[in-house]
Amino acid sequence: MIGESIYNGIDIITYSSNAHFKYDFIVHPGADPDQIELNYEGADIQLIYKELMIDLSIGKVYEHAPIAYQMIKGKRKNILCEYEL
């Protein structure tokens, strides 16, 4: 895993899982998650059932619906999160 600060109070961790590129955003207390943006140049993007379909010259790539949660007293609390085009 490789971690890096990319926004004020937000880090990104990149890694591979089952030969697929993955990434996680870590939003620290007080940081604004609305800073997070994904840009795909030269691609047609559609939102289909909460997932992104990215049509590239080499084929289609799908980004599953995002998952967000907050750890509170050792328990995972799900937070509403979705893609917005």
C-alpha positions in Angstrom: 0.0 0.0 0.0 1.1 3.5 -0.8 -0.4 6.4 1.2 -0.2 10.1 0.2 -1.9 13.3 1.2 -3.9 14.7 -1.8 -6.3 17.2 -0.2 -6.3 19.2 3.0 -7.0 16.5 5.6 -7.5 13.7 3.1 -5.1 10.9 2.2 -5.3 8.3 -0.5 -4.1 4.8 -0.2 -3.5 2.8 -3.4 -3.1 -0.9 -3.7 -3.8 -4.0 -5.8 -6.4 -6.7 -5.0 -6.9 -9.7 -7.2 -4.8 -7.9 -9.9 -7.1 -4.9 -9.8 -6.1 -1.3 -8.9 -7.8 -0.1 -5.8 -7.8 3.1 -3.7 -9.2 4.3 -0.4 -9.7 7.9 0.7 -9.0 8.5 4.4 -10.9 11.6 5.5 -9.5 12.9 8.8 -11.6 14.6 11.4 -12.6 18.1 10.3 -11.7 17.6 6.6 -14.3 18.2 3.9 -15.0 15.1 1.8 -16.5 17.3 -0.9 -12.9 18.1 -1.9 -12.6 14.6 -3.5 -12.9 14.6 -7.3 -12.1 11.9 -9.8 -11.3 13.1 -13.3 -11.2 10.7 -16.3 -9.9 12.5 -19.4 -10.9 11.2 -22.9 -13.6 8.9 -21.5 -17.3 8.7 -21.7 -18.7 8.2 -18.2 -22.2 7.1 -17.2 -23.8 6.5 -13.8 -25.6 3.1 -13.9 -27.2 1.8 -10.7 -24.9 3.9 -8.4 -21.8 2.6 -10.3 -19.6 4.4 -12.8 -19.2 2.9 -16.3 -16.1 4.4 -17.9 -15.9 3.8 -21.6 -12.2 4.0 -22.7 -10.6 3.4 -26.0 -9.4 0.1 -24.6 -12.8 -1.0 -23.3 -15.2 -0.4 -20.5 -14.1 -0.1 -16.9 -16.6 -0.2 -14.0 -16.2 1.5 -10.6 -18.4 -0.1 -8.0 -20.6 2.1 -5.9 -18.5 3.9 -3.2 -18.5 2.7 0.4 -18.0 5.1 3.2 -17.9 4.5 7.0 -16.8 6.1 10.2 -15.3 4.2 13.2 -17.0 5.3 16.4 -15.9 3.6 19.6 -14.5 0.7 17.7 -17.7 0.2 15.7 -18.2 0.8 12.0 -21.0 3.2 11.1 -22.0 3.4 7.4 -22.1 6.9 5.9 -24.2 7.8 2.8 -21.8 8.2 -0.1 -22.5 8.2 -3.9 -21.0 9.3 -7.2 -22.1 12.6 -8.7 -21.4 13.4 -12.3 
